[in-house]
């Protein structure tokens, strides 16, 4: 099974003046996210690798460009998803520039004259971006759950079950097939923040949006996913091409029910006690 774009995306040029307006807004927005506590940082233990991709084979730690997933098999006290702030800041800016270039023909006002419209477009792009990252990491977590269950019936089953490229392709496939986030609550969960009323109000004010403007249609979400696919050049990526290969298909029968349960933020297995949406942290890297 292979995920491919369902349509062709047309991009418009973003000139230097427009980019400066966008960059100023983006930097101010990201700074406010940190200052107001929407993004908070945690120090990763020194013995957890953050760079070498091959470290996964030594430590069972999943190292992606945008995050690190520390399995609960490795250490239940520090397990979870660790988002790489510096990498995401740089990459997200490039992705959002692409998003703006697609939406530009639909925007009737210039960016600086109508910042709320710019905020609305950026909200949709940011929502799609973090939804994808979250579901990619969630797929790593569900794979671990599947193996935990299978191991009870077959002691020869071990974790991790595949070589890294097979798992990464599998996780990308699941992330690209995920449904759009329907509420701001879910988006806050995707970045590791409990959706309290205070956090909801802060986030809405940062984007300058009203409740009725927070919905993302299926069609828009499909477009945003295709932009991300092209931004990351997944069509030519030997590791992250979104595909379920034959060697990974043996987990699918048990996968579907666990995946559906996780996506609704429900409890799945007894151990670990926390769920992945409660174990999302940010690191300066």
PyMOL commands that set and color helices and strands:
alter all, ss='L'
color gray80, all
select helices_A, chain A and resi 16-35+55-59+85-106+115-153+164-176+184-190+197-207+211-213+218-231+234-236+246-263+276-278
alter helices_A, ss='H'
color red, helices_A
select strands_A, chain A and resi 61-63+67-70+80-84+280-283
alter strands_A, ss='S'
color yellow, strands_A
deselect
rebuild
show_as cartoon
